[in-house]
Amino acid sequence: MRFPDASSRAMMTRRGWWLILLNFVLPGSAQVLAGDRRLGRVGLVSTVVMWTLVLLTGLAALLARPMFLAVATSPLALLLAQGLLIAYAVLWVVLTLDTLRLVRLVKTGTRARFAIAAASVTLLIVASGTAVQAAGMAGTTRDTFGAIFGGSGPTIEPSEGYYNVLLLGADHVPSNDSKRFDSISVVSINAETGATTITGFPRDMPGFPFSEGPMQDRYPDGHEGRADPACGWGSGINQLNTEVEVCEDGALLYPDAVADGSAPGIEATKDAVEGILGIKVPYYVTIDMYAFEELIDALGGVEITVKERIPVGGPGYTGQPLEEWVQGWIEPGTQRMDGFTAQWYARSRHTTSDFDRMRRQRELQQAILAQFTPQVVLTRFEEVADAGVDLVSTDVPQSFVPTLLDLALKAREQEVTTIELTPDGGIDEHNPDWAYIQQLVDSTLHPPTPTSAG
């Protein structure tokens, strides 16, 4: 290898192919055998280090998932991984160019020299391109987590064995003023098993109690509306944001909300769902409905079984006849929906009731979870990450993300339990029995065991 017979084109051609192959399989080995041994040792050591790190990462993912997720979501670890991958890609380029020099193409066969050069470039693109792509994914992950989970507050311990998160769906508006939450639910995740229960609230649920705090002081007997043409609000739960953000000075009610990554209207809604359900809800996640459409498209669509014909479009509350505003129909049957169709499936309030709409929103949530497979996320990583930044705002601290991801992986193996606070769930929509609701939630989250029952 080191001292070939340069007069033999056949031998130089075979040597050239071997050097190119060795450079691809074990970068640095070509230099150790036929060139600069010092450069070769750098390549070999770097390769061994990289493969060792890959192996350790794979073992951690299989055997120590919490530790793996903690490292994989750490900004410092992601930055370090990005730097190492870029450096290795650059080293591979240097080694490949040096290998081509060692091959001495002019001494190989006439046809072989072009084939060897083309194969070398192709293998370089595959190898270094993979490293560069991985580095890009590490950088995108770091930026995405930083943009979404910007809070640095401490992780809150589970309450009675559960992490409870307020999930809000809202229209995209330039500011928080006058934003009404179109979808309100609480996701309760078992801190040990990942078993998930979603409790859905009718957006117009009236007269509800609050947990201890400024809103309970203001409404000790339950939430009340105010009929004022200048700035009024109803008693429904989706009116809280308008009341606190527009008609009242929310900063006086919740002075720490913005500093904690939240907003006064959201904190008031947290106090409402805590008062209704009788559980602690420390975190919130707001979903922008327009970015929601982008996420579904990024995932390649979702599969839904439609039970009744749903109109696409809506006249608001103008009273226009159906035929004047409908843009199309979502027909019954199992189908794969794009983001636009899925958004209307979840949000359309015409021809069906609000309770049907709650059911459809829950179906869509579960369909999205089912679509979040590792294969889909990896193949559409950039699109999913870009949609996620526009989609979500939250006060969940980044330190809590590894725990949530670990629980989400456990949750994928189980059925999601739903509680709908509607007539179908035994709830009087106009005069809810708050004690019954709290009992229902408690018995669902903490079912009696055979020992406790007997």
C-alpha positions, 0 to 999 in steps of 0.5 A: 500500500505504501510503496506500490509499483506505480508502473502497474495500472492494474495494481494501482487501480486495485490499490485505489479502490481499496484506499477509497473503501477503507477511507469510507469504512474506517476514516484514517486507515488509508493514511495509516497504511499509505500516507501521513500516519499522524493524520491517520491516527487523528482520523482513527481516534476521532472515528473510534470516539464518534462510534463509542459515543453513538454506541453509548447513546444507543445503550442509554436510549434502551437501558437508561431512557430518563438519562438519555432524554435529559442529555438529548434535551440539554442545550449544552449537550446539543451544542457540544454534539453539533460542534463534534458532528461538524468537526467530524464532517470537516475531518472526513472531507480532509481525509477524503481529499488526502485519500484521493491524493494517495490514490494517484488517479493518473496511475490508475486505469483510464476508466477506473480513475473516473469511477474511483473519483466519482465513488469517492465523492459519492461516499463523501456526500453520504458520510459527511452529509449524514454528519452535517444533517445530524448536526443540523438536527441537534441545532434545530432541536436546541433552538426549538426547545429554547424557543418553546420552553424558555422558562427556567423555573423549577419543575413542580412535583406531581400532585397526588401522583399526577402532572396536570397541564391546562391545554388551550386552543386559541385563534391566532391574534396579534396580542393576548387581548380579546383572545378567547380559548376555543378549546379548553381541557386538562391533561392529567399524566400519571407520574409513574405509568404515563397513563393519560386522562383528558378532561374536556370543558364546554367553552360556555360552562357558567358560574364555576368556582375558583381555587384559592386566589384573586379570582376566588376573592372576587367571585366567592360564589362562582363566576359571574358575567357583566353586561356592559356595552363598553366592556362586558363578559359572560359567565362562561369559562372562555370569557375569562381571558377577555375579562382579565386581559381587556376589561380588568387590570390583569397585572394587578390580579396576577403580577407575576404571570408574565415573568413566569412565562404565562399571562393573567388571563391564562392564570385566571383560567388555571384557577377556574379549572382547579376550582372545577376539578379539585386538582392542582394545574401548575402548567399550561400549553396554548395551541395556536390553531393556525399553526396547528394546521401547519403541524398536521401538514408537517406530520403528513396528515392524520387519519380520522374516522368521520361520523357525520358530515361536517361543513368547512367554513363558517359565517360566524354569527351573521345568520347567513344561510348555510349554502351562502358560506359553506366551502365544502364538506368533510364526508363520513368515513375513514380518511387521511386529513391535511391540516386545513381539513383537520382544523375545520373538523375540530373547530366547525360548530355549525350543524353539530353541537358544541359537545360533538365538537369537543368529541372531535377535538379529542379524536384529533388530539389522539390521532396526532399522538398516534402520528408522532412516531419516531419514523415520521418525526425523523423524516420530517424533522425540520417541518415539525420543528418549525411548526412547533415553534409557531404552534406552542406557548407554555410555561413548562420549564425546559428542565421538565421536558425530559420527564414529559418526553419519557411519560409521553413514550409510556403513554403511547402504549396505553389508551387515553381516558377521556372525561367530557363535562357534558350531558353525555358525561352526566353533567348538566351544562346549565347548572353543573354539580361541582361536587359530582364533577370533582368526585368523577375526576377523583374516581377516574384518576384514582380508581379503587384497587381490589384491596381498597375495594374489598 
